[in-house]
Amino acid sequence: MGRQNDVGVFQLENGLWAFRYTFTTDGKRISKRGSKDEFGAPLRTKKDAIKARQAALALAQDARKPKPVVRKTVKEVYQEYCANGRKDRAYQTIRKQDSIWDNHLCSKFGKRFVDEISSAEANDYLSELYYDAEYSYQYTENFLKMFYLIFGQAHSRNYLDGAIYNKLCVNKDTKIKMPKMKTEDDTSIIAFSREELTLLDDYFKGTNAETAYLLGRYCGLRINEAFGLKWSNVDLENGTITIDRQMQYQEGLIKLIPPKTRNSKRTIYLCPTLKEHLEEKARRRAEDEVKFAVLREQKRRFIDDLDGKKIASTDLVNCLPDGTIQTVNSFKYPSREIKSKLGINFKYHFLRHTYGTMMAELNTPTHLLCNQMGHGHIHVTQRYYLAVSKTGIEILQDNLNRL
């Protein structure tokens, strides 16, 4: 565990803690000491002193910045961000931000000055969305991110005083935060049981969606990753697939774009079941090139790859023999039919949950599973080791019987 940065903090004779710091302003070196946090509470631990010192330094630095001389409305700040601050953002991120702004925030806060909105007002608005309008917890979180984005942009462009920004977005006691989650919205990991997997295996066997299903079941791929997989990224000799792109609709067009995060780029090892399936599919693909040659000329589509060059739909693993492209929409009908015929609430992402849960139950080292699933942080992977599955309960009961 990393050592705390305790420079400038010390313990007093009465057992409480204090801190000191120095800064330069107008060419003069100034030293300061303190024994209370920004709310006037005494510092009872070293950790409290470190945090109070950091907060005091931040305020001192902000005090040296020129005060905002121009007041900006929320709309003006957002428009400036759109013009200059999001050139590196993903297409879907931009669409999501604009949707929330155009449909909600613009009419509610657009004409307001950015420095006159309080945390309480923003918190009330989030509560109204979640409890009264009954938006999902995950969707409401997008509004919280938008508040942080707008106030952060205003602060960085010197339209918002540092003290106000800290109250809105930094200080844990005063910052804008999500409403308390409703019990029914608990974001638990949902994994299919062994019995449900048997039914699903039978359902997808021999269907056009079987390959995509198996990629989710045995590799834990996200649905966009499964449909963006190219044959050139399948190494049957070494039993691996490389994930370096995903399929996405952009302005009505199907494109291959970079994966969700930097960690999403990964090499995944195949289990024997999936390896054999892909070997057989590759063999049939070679036959189909001859058998459906004329039909493919009519059916296949050309889409943009990562580099902007066009590739044929037949270069994708999930493509029908006649060249017809398969997309994420290919699972809409199966999901409805599985619900009505099998009584299983099927979502493709639950296959990813199932893969992670089963690999955790098999005691796969956490860092390896984190890599295979493409998680950005290992604590996300650790959730699968804490999830309670039916198999996990059986193991627990078996261990209890041995006591």
N, C-alpha and C positions, 0 to 999 in steps of 0.2 A: 504493500500500500504506500502511495506517495506521501512524503512528509509534509506536514502543514507549513505554509510559508508564514513563520511567526516573527519575521523581522519587524521590529518596532513595537512589539507588544511585551508587556511585563506585568508581574503580579504585585499587588499592593500588600502592605502589612496586614490589612484586615481580611485578606483572602480573595478580595475582588480583583478585577483586572483593569488595565489601562493601556493606552497606546500613545505613540508619538509619531510625528511625520514632519517632513519639511517640503517646501515648494518655493519656487522663484516667481516673483511677480514684479514687473517694472524694474527688473535688474536687481532686486533685493531678495535675499534668501530669508525666508520666514519659517520659524519652527512653531509647531502647535502640539498640544497634548490634550488628551481627553479620557474620561473615565465613564462616559455614558454613551448610549447609542443615540440615533437621530430622534428617538421619541422620548429621551430623557431617562431611560431605564438603565440601572447599573449593569456593568459587564460581569457576569458571574462565572464565565468560563473563558479559556483561551480562545476558543472558537468564536465566542461572542465578540471578543476584542479584535480579532482578525477581521471579522465582517464589518465592525464599526469603523476600523481604520480604513478599510477599502472604501466604505461609503463616504467617509470624510474626505479622502483623497479625490474621489469622483466629484464631490461637490466643489472642492477647491479648484479642480481643473475646469469645471463648468463655469465657475465664477470668473475665470480669466478669459472665457470666450466672450466676444462682443454680444451684447444683448440683442435679441431680435429687433430689427428696426422696421420690418414690414410684416404686417399681419396677413396671414393667408387663410383662405377657407379650405375646408376639407376637400372640396372639389378641385381647387387649384393645386393642392398638394398631390392628389391622386393623378391628375392630368400630367403634372411634371414628372411623376414617377413613371407613368406610361410612356412618356416621350424619351426619358433618359435613363431610367433606373432598372429596366427589366429586359434588356436586350439578351441576357443570358438565360432567361427563364424558358422552361419547356412550354410547348404549344398548349397542352392541356391545362397547365397552371395559369397561363394567360387567359384562357377561355373561362376558367373557373372564377378567377378574380373579376373579370369583366361582368360575368353573369351576376355575381353577388353585388357588385357596385351598381350596375344598371337597374336591377330588379328590386334592390332593397336600400342600400346605404346612401345612394345619391339623393333620393327624395327625403330621407330621414335626416341626414347630416350634411349633405353637400354644401348648403349655403352657410353653415355654421363656421365660425372661426375655429381653427384647430386648437387654439389655446384656451377655449372657453368650455370644452367638453370635460366633464369629470368622470372619474372611475365609477362612481355610483350610477351615473346616467347610462354609461356603457353596460354596466352589470345588469341594470334593470332591463335594458333592451335585450340582452342575451337571455335573461330569464323569461321575458315575454315570448321570444322565439321558441324556446324549448318547452315551457310549460303551457303557454296559451295557444300559440300557433301549432304546437306539437310537431316541430321539426325534430329530426333525429339528433341524438347527441353528437354524432360524427359530423353532421351537416352544420350544426350550430358552432362546432369548433372552428369551422372555416371563417365564421364571422369574427371570432376572437383573433385569429391569425391576421385578418384584414385590419383590425384595430391596431395591433402591434405593428403591422407593416406601415400604415399611414402615419402613426405617431413617430415611428422610427425614422421614416423618411423626413418628416417635418423637423425632427431634432437634428438629423445629420445635415440638413440644409439651412440650419439656424433660423427656423421659423418657430421653434418651440424651446422654451427655457429648459435647461437641464433639470432643475428641481421639479418642474411639472412633469417632464418625461419620466423621471424616476418614480414619481407617484403613480403614473399611469401604467408603466410597463416593467419596472424593475423591482421596487420594494414589495416583498411578499405579503405584507400586511395591507397595502393600499392599492396594489395593481389590479387591473382588470382581470377577472378570472371566470372560469366556467361555472354555471350553476351546478348544484349538487345533482349527481346522476340519479335518475329514477331507477328503482330496483329492477324493473323489467328491461332496462337498457344495459345491463351488465354485459360488457364486451368479452364474454368468455370464448375460449377456443372451442369450436364445434367440430368434432371428429366423428366419422362414421364408425359404427361397430363392425365387428367381424361378420355378423349376420347380414348387415346392410351392404357391406362390401361384396359379399357373395351374390346378393341380388343385383347389385349394380354391375358386377362383372358379367353376369348372364345377360343383362339388358343391353350392354354396349357391345357384346361379342358379335363380330361380323358386321357392325354398322359403320356408316361413314365417319362417325365420331369416335370410333374405338381408339385410334392412335392418340388423339388429343386427350381422351379420358385416361389412357395408360400413362401419358406423360405427366398428368396431374397426380395420378395415384402412386406412381413409382419414382417420380423425381420431384414432386412438390412444386412444379412450375406454376407461375401465374398464367392466367388464360391468355394474355397478350403475348407472353413469352412462348407458349406452346404453338400458337398460330404464326408466330414470326420465325419459327425454327426452319433453317434452310438445310438441305441435304449436305451442303458443303461443310456444315458445322457438326455433322454426325460422323464419328470415327468408330466404325463397327469393329475394326481390328483391335483397338485398345479399349473398346467398350465405354466410350465417353461421348457426351455432347457438349458443345460450347454455346453458352448463352451470351450473346453480345448485341442483341437487338430484339425488338418487340413490334407487333403489329398494332396499328392505331388508325382510326378514322380521323382525318383532318380536313375540315370543310367538305365533307362528303366523299373524299378520296381515301383509298386504302394506301397506307405508307408503312415502311419499316423505319423505325426510329431507334435511338439508343434506349437501353433498358431504364427501369425506374430510377435506380441509383448507381453510383460507382461500384458498390459492392455487389450489385445484381449481375455484373459481368463475371462469369464463373465457368468452371469446367465441372460437369456433373458426371458421376460414375453410374453406369447402368446396372440394374439387377438382371439376372439371367432371363427372366420372363420378358422384360421389355427389350432386351438385346435380341432375343429370338424373334420377337414380333417385328422389330425394325429390319432385321436381316431378311425376313420373308417379304416385307413390304418393299425393300430395295430390289429384291429379285423380281417381284411382280412389276415394279416400276420399269425395269428394263424391257419386260415383255410388252407393257402398255405403250411404250414409245413407238413400237412397231404396230401393235394392234389398233391403237386409236390415233395413229399419225394424222389422218385427214380430219377427224373430229377435233383433235387438239388445236389444229390451226384455227378452228372456228370458236372453240370454247375458252381457250386460255386467255388470261389477261396479263397486262404488263403493269407493274407497280413500281414506285420509287423505292430504291434501296437507300442505305445509310448515306452513300456518297452522291445521291441524286441520280444515279444511273438507273435505267429501267431493267428489271428482271422479270422473267416469266413466272406465272403462278406455278408452273410445273417444277420450279426450283425449290418450292416449299414442301416440307414433309407432309403437311396437312393439305393435300390437294386430291381431288377425285381423279380416277383413272382417265377420264375424258378431258382433263385439264381445267375443270371448273374449280375456282379458288374456294377455299373454306375460310371462314372468318369467325370472330368471337360470337357472332349472331347464330352460329351453327348449334349452339347449346340452348337456345331459347325454347324450342319445341321439346327436346328431351327433358328439360327441367320441368315443364308443365306435365308431361306424360308420366314421368317418374312419380310426381306428387299424386296424380290421380290414380295410377295403377298400382304403385308399390307403397304409397303412403309415406314416402321419404321426402323430406324437405331438402331438395338437392340444389346446391350452388357449387359451381366449379371450384370456388376458393376453398370450400370445405375439404376438397381433396388435398389441398396444400396443408390444411390443418391436420388432416388424417396422417399424411406422410410424416409431418414433424412429430406428431404424438407417438406414432408407432416406432419411429427411429429413436425417440427419447426412451420409450419403454424397453428398447433393446440395448440401452446403456451406451448409445453412441456418444463419444466425447463431445461436449458442448461446442468447442471451437470448430470441430469438423462439421457438425450439423449446421452451425452458423454459416460456414462457408458454402455448404451445399444448397442452403436455402436462400443465400444472397442477402442476409440481413445486414443492416448497417451497424447495429449494435448487438452485442451478445446478450444483453438483458432481454431483448425481444425473443431470442431463441430460448432463453431460460424459462419462458412462460410455458413451453411445451413440456418441460420437466415437472412443472407444478400443476398442469392440467389433470383433472381427475377423469379418466376414461373407464369404461366398463372392464377392460382388461386390467387396468391398474387397480381397480377395486378388488378383482379376483385375486391378484397377487397379494394385496394387503390382507385380505381375509385368510389366504393360505398361510401367510406369515403369522397372523394372530393365532391360528390354530396350532402353530408350532411352539407357542410360548409355554 
